[in-house]
Amino acid sequence: MPMEMARHAGSFDFILDAVAADHDINAYINLLRRDGNITLVGAPEKPLALAAFGLIMARRSLSGSPIGGLPETQQMLDFCSQHNIVADVEVIPSRRSTKPTSACSGRM
């Protein structure tokens, strides 16, 4: 696990994983607190390798959900607007894509 991610191990209640490519799901599961959940909405082409003990020993859960159509997306945007939920988005140039966790440094 990269050092920046290791620093945040066990600190998240929920992670929404929208990655539709092969990635180390276990590294993200390790970021969850006890009883935390990671929900997959991205659909990688091949099954992800999952270490079950990362879920079992901390009572973490893994779930999946289809992204939904336009009505569901509008409902979600309306909910976010009503509750002042905003996104923090940073566009990362492809030359930096090998180090995406460095973009999170100091934000948590």
Residue, then its C-alpha position, 0 to 999 in steps of 0.5 A: m500500500p502506498m505510504e499516503m494510503a497507509r497513513h489513512a488506513g482505517s479512517f473512512d466510513f464509506i468509499l464509493d469506488a467508480v474505477a472501471a479498470d483493474h485496481d487493488i480493491n484490497a488497498y481501498i478496503n484497508l482504508l475503511r473503519r470497522d463496519g465501513n462499506i465500499t460500494l462499487v459502481g465501476a465495472p472492471e472488465k475482469p474480476l477483482a482479487l479480494a482478500a476476504f480477511g480484510l472484510i471479515m476481521a473488521r466487519r467491513s462490507l463490499s456492495g455494488s450498485p448500478i449507477g442509474g439513469l437520468p431520473e436517479t442521477q437528478q434525484m441524487l443531485d437534488f439531494c446533494s443541493q438540498h444538503n450542501i453536499v459538494a464535490d472536490v474535483e481535481v483534473i489530473p494530467s495523464r503524466r501524473s496518473t501513476k501517482p494519484t494518491s499524492a493529489c490527496s495529500g493534506r486533504m484529510 
